[in-house]
């Protein structure tokens, strides 16, 4: 038999060696290949098979994450991410699940929950995803501050900024400091306003 592609090879291995110890990962990788080949129907079918047949395995966790990525329902995505964080906190996918959960909450307007999730994430010091986490965290702060600015709740902006000042030193989005500077102006704290606006200016290309 001539095997001409990676998915044919993985299919061959799984079908001819069904008792292979890593069958869950073989199938998951097969699903990944279909995903990259832009064949979502086949990919989803493979992931669901792994989830049903190999609960508790590495393949189960990874396939659960992949399957959630294809779901159009926020509730389904959230349930999977929460499940991985609670049942498999030490799995490598848990870091990604936390990041995706924070992004999901930010997109749905739950900015405060997104911020707290990202703060916990950064405290665990995941170097591989840290830059992406910082970017996501800034998006949440900007959305939350913009909401408070629109509602003229400037004191909330200042309280949160002062509380998280050490974290803000790591941020590089000028809009965040522009909103903060405006809040300081409204509070007649002009020296602090000048500092925030100067930061926004320095970060503006």
Buried (B, 14 or more C-beta within 10 A) or exposed (E): EEEEEBBBBBBEBBEEEEEEEBBBBBBBBBBBBBBEEEBEEBBBEBBBBBBEBBEEBBBBBBBBBBBBBBBEEEEEBBBBBEBBBEEBEEBEBBBBBBBBBBBBBBBEEBBEBBBBBBBEBBEEEBEEBBEBBBEBBBBBBBBBBBBBBEEEBBEBBBEBBEEBEEBBEEBEBBBBBBBBBBBBBBBEBEEBBEBBBEBBEEBEE
